[in-house]
Amino acid sequence: MLPRLAYLPAALALASLASAQEFNIDFNTAAGSPSASYGAAAGQPGTWNSVPAVVSTTAVAPTPLVNTAGATTTVGVRLQAGGAFSSGYNGFGNWNWDNPSTTGDDGALMDDIVDVGGGYPTGPVSQVRVRINGLATKLYDIYTYSFAPDNYLPGNGGSPWQTNVEVIGSADGVQSVGALDWPAAGHTHLETYAKHTVLVTAGTPLDIFVTAGTPNLGFGSLNGIQIVESVPPPVNFCTSGTSTNGCAPLLAASVNPNVALNNNCLLSVANLEGQKTGLIFYGINNTSFVPQAWGSGSSFLCVKAPTQRTITLPTGGIAGLCDGSMLLDFGAYQLANPGALGQPFAAGNKVYAQAWYRDPPAPKTTNLSNGVELTFVP
C-alpha cells in the first residue's frame, strides 16, 4: 500500500439559537472532533457530528445527525462508493496524518479524513457519494472540506493531492480543492473547502460527489461538511434616473418573499417627487437583459418583459420636493391577485422589481427607480 503522506459561552449561545436544519459533520475522529465553539469556514459554531469514514457499496442505513444546537433530527448521512474503486491504495476508509500547520480545532477537522482513494498514478478514478436524507425544503450553502493533510509533507513524495467536489442540483458546478499545503490564512476557498449553494426539496436526498482529481488521479480527501441555511438578502441593481426636480428615488425590499407570501416583504420607494402617482412593476426572468434607456432622459428600464404592474399609489409629500414615497406589501398583493405573473412561486424563484412614477416635464413624462432582485425563500 502506498503511504498517504473566552469564545465558548458566546458560541454555545449562538448554537442554541441555530436552526434545526443546520449541521456540522466531521468524518473520521482519529484526530478528535472540533469543539462547539469552532465555526470553521462557514462561521457556524455548534455541535459537530462524529461520523465514521465507512464507505459502503450498498444502501446502508444513514447515520443520524444532530443539529448545531445538539438536538436530535430525522436527517441522516451515509457514504457510498460512487465510482470504480482501485483496491490496494487505502481508499474508501479512515485515514489520518498529523499536519504540523493545523492545530486545535483545525487539526481535529482536517487531519483525519475519508480517504476517497483512486487510481494512483494512472488507474481508474475513485469517487465517494455523500447522501444526506431528511433535509427540509430550503436553500442551503454546502461547505465540503477536501484538504489532504499530507500535501507537500515528507513521505508522500511532495504530491499535491487534489479533490473534485460536485453538489447535485447546484449551479456552482464541480470545484477542485487542494493541491497546496495548509494556507497561512487558515480556511481558504478551493484550498481547504468547496462551497455550493443548492435548493433542496423535502423528500429528495442531497447528493455530494467527492472524486479523486488532478494533477494526480489518486487520493481524494473528505474531511467534513457544513450545511448552512442560505437566505440571500434582496439585491439592488441598475441605477435610478433623476427627475426634473433632482429626485433620485431608491427602491428597496425589507426581506425576500416566502412561498406562503406572508412574511411582510415590503417594497419601499423613497426620495420620490412629491404629489405624483406611481407604481411598482416586476418581471420574473432577467437573463441576459441589458438595461435600456428610458427615452432621452436619465432613467433606464431595468426589468425584462413580460412584466406585471401592481397597484397605483400616491407619492404624498410636497410638490416640487423629493419627500414622496411609495410602499407595497408584495406578498399581500400576490395573495389578492392569484393570477399575477409568476404564480405560484416556488423557493428559489426570482423576481425583479422596479418603480415607475409620473414626472410630466421629463422626456417620457415618467421616470424610473433602480431595480431590486428578490429570491423566494421557503
N, C-alpha and C positions, 0 to 999 in steps of 0.2 A: 504494500500500500504506500503510495507517495505521501510524504508529510504535508499537512496543511500548516504551511508555516503561518439662628433666631427667627428661619423662614417656615419652620414646620407648623406652628399653630395657624398662621395665615393660610398656608397651603391646604391644611386639613379643613379649614373653614370654607375655602373655595370648593374643595372636593365635596363637602356635604351639600352644596348647592348645585352640584353638577346634574346634568340631565341624565335620565335613565338610559339614554341611547348614546352615551359616550364611553369609550373603553380604551384602556391601556393594556397591551399584551406584550409579555416578554417570553419569547420562545427559548427553552433550554435555560436551566438555572444553575449550571456548573459554576458560574461566576457570581451567583447570588441574584437577587431581584432588586430593582430600584425601590427607593423609599417613596412614600406617598407625597413627599414634597417635590419630587422630580417631575418637571413638566416636559422634558426632552424638547425636540424641535417644535412641537405643536404648542408649547407653553401650557400644557394641560396636566396639572398635578392631580393626584388621586391614587386610588388603589391600582396596583399593577397585577394582572393575572399571570401566574406562572404556568406556562403550557409546555409539556414535554415535546421535544422535537421528534415525534414519532410519525413517520410518513407511511401511509398505507396505500396499497393498490386497490383496496376495496372501500366501499362507502361505510366506514366505521361510524359509530355514534360520535357526535361532536362533543368536545369538552365545553361544559357550561361556563359562562363568563359572568363575573360581577361587574357592575358599572364603576365609574370612578369614585362614587360615594361608598363603594363596598357592598351595595345592595344586590341581592340575587335577581337575575333576569332570566328570560327564556331565550336569550341569544347564546349561540354556541359556535365554536370554531373547530375545524378539522383540517388536517394536512393530507393531501393525496398526491400520488405520483401522476404527473400530467404529461410526461414525455418518455423518451427512450432512455432508460437508466443504464449507464455504463458501470457495471459492477467492478469492485476492486479499488475504487477511488474514494472510499469513505463518504459516499453521497447518501442523501436521504436519511439523515440522522443527526444525533447530537455531536457537536464539535466545539472546542474552545481553545483560546490562545490568549495569554496574558499580554496584551499590548501595553507597553510601559507608558504610553502617552495618554491612555484612558484610565482615569481614576474615579473612585467613588461610584456614584450612580451611573456615570457614563460607562465605566467598566462593567458594571452589573448588567447593563443592557447590551453593550456592544461586543464584549469579549466572549460571549457564548452564543452559538448560532444554530440554526438548522442548516446543515451542510447540504446545499442543493445538489452538489456533485456535478458530474458532467463527463464529457469525453476528452479529458486532457490527454495528449495535446490535440488529437485530431479525431477523436471518436464522436459518437452521436451526442447531441446536446441533451442535457438533462433539464427537467422542469418540475417544480412543485406547484400545485394549485392549493391556495388557501381559500377555503369556502366558509363563509360566515352566514349562518342562518338566523332568522328571527328578528332582523332589524325592522324598525317601523319605517313607513314612507316618509323619507326626509332627504334633504340634500346634505351630503357628508363630505368632509375633507379627510382623505385617507393618507396617512404618513406611513410609508413602508421603509423600514430600516434594513439596508442591504450592504452593510460595510463589512469587509473582510478584515478581522483584527490582525491577521498576519501579513498584510500588504507591506512590501518592502522591508521585511524583517529578516534577520539571519535565519537560514534553514529552509527557506522556501524558494531560494534562487532569485529573490527580488521580483517575483512575478506580480504584476498588477491585476489581481483578480477583479473582475467586473461582473455586475449582475443586471439583468434587464427585468424591469417591473412593468406589468400591464394590469390595469384595473378595468374589467369588462364593463362597458357602458360609459366610461369616462372619455370625454373629448381630449383629454390630455395625452393620450397615446402611450406608446412604450417609452420608458425613461431608463437610461443607463446610469447606474450608480457605482461608484467606487473607482478603482484603478489608482488610488492615491492613499497615502498613509493618513492617519488621523489629523484633521485640519487644526491648525493652531487656534483658530477662532471657535472651535467646537463644532456642533452640528451645522452642516452646510448642505444646501440642496444639491443633489446629484453627486455629492461626495460621500455623504453618510445616509441619505434617505431620498426617496421619491415622494412626490406629493401629487395626488389626483383628487379632483372634485367629481362626485358622481351622485346621481339621483337614484336612490334605492326605493323600490316599490315593495310594500309589505307582501310577504309570501314568496318573494323572489330572492334567491341567495345572492350574496355579494361574492364574486369570484375575483381573486387576485392571482395572477400567474407570475411566478418568480423563476427566471431562467438563467442558467449559466451563460455569460455573454463574452464578447470580445474584450480585450485582444486575445485572451485565451478562452477556449471553449469550456475549460474545466472550472469547477469550484465556484459556483454561485453561492451567495450567502443570504440568510434571512435572520435578522436579529430580533425584530419585533414589529408591532403595528400599533398605531394610534388611530382611533376612529373619533372624529370630532364633528359635531353638528355644524353645518355651514349655513349661515344666514347672511348672505351678502347684503350690504345696505343699498338703498336706492342710489343710482349713479347719475349725476348731472352730466349732460353732454351738449354739444353745439353751443352757440352764443346767442344772446338776446340782441334784438335790434334796439335802436334808440328812437324814442318817439319825438314828435315835433317840439315837445316841451322838455326834452332832455331826459326822459324817464327810461331806465333800462330795467325792465321787470325781471324778477327771479322766480322761476318755478322750482319748487322743492317738494319732497314727499316725506311724511313723518316716519313711515315704515314701509316695508314691502307688503303687498296684499297677501292674505292667505286664501286658500281654496274655498273656505267657508264664507269668505267675504265679510267677516265680522270682527276684524282686528283693528278697526279705526285707521285705515290707510287714508290719511288726509293729504290731498294735493293743495298746496297753497301758493298763491302768486302775490308777491309784494312789489312795491315800487312801481305800481301801475299809474297811468293817467287817471286823475280823479274825475268822477261823474261821467264815466263811459260805461259801455257794456262789453262783455266778452264771454269767452267760454274756454273750456279745456277739451282738446280732442286727443285721440290716441290711435296708434296703429299696433300691429302685432308682429311685424316682421321688418326689420331694418337692414336685412342682409345686403351688403354691397351698396347701400344707399349713400349717395353723396349729397350733402345739404345743397339746396337750390335757392338762388336769390329770389327774394320776395319783391318782385317788381324792381324798381330802381332805388329803393330805399336801403336801409341798413339791416333789415331783417332777413333771416333765412328760414326756409321750410326745412325742418329737421326730421320729419316723420314721413316714412314711405307709405304710399297708398296701398291697399284701401285703408281709410281712416274712419273713425267713429266720433261724431260730435256728441258732447254731453250737453247739459242744460245751460241756457243763457243766464249769466249772472251780472248784477250791477257791481261796479268797482267801488262805489262810495267815494269818500274823500271830498276834496275841493277841486273844482275845475281849474285847470292850469297848473296844478301841483302834482307831485309824484307820490301822493299819500293814498292812492287807491289800492285795493286788494281784492282777491277772489279766493274762495275756499270751497273745495269739493270733497265730500266723503266718497272715495272711489268705490268702496265696497257697497255702500248704500245705493249708489247709482246703479251698480250692476244688479243688485237684488231687485230693484224696482224696474229694471229693463232686461229681462231674461233673454231677449233676442238680440242683445247688443253684440257687436263684433267680438269674436274670440271665445264666447261662452259655449260650453262650460270650460273653465280654466283648470288646468292641472298643475301640480307642483313642477317648477322648472320653467313653465311658460313665461314669456317675456311680454311686456307692454312698454310702448314708447310714447310718452305724452308730451304735449306742448300747449301753451296758452295763446289764444288769439284775442285781440281786442280792437275796438274801433278807435281810429285816430284820423278824423276827416281830412286834415291838411296833408297827410302822408301820401306818397305816390299811389298806393293802392287803397287809400282811405282806411287802412288797417295796419297793424303791426303784430309781431310775434315775439314770444319769450324764448328762452333757452329750452332745451328738452330735458326730460328725466326718464331714465330706464328703470323699470320695475321688474322684479323677478318674483313670481308666485311661490310662496312657501306653503308647506303642508298645514 
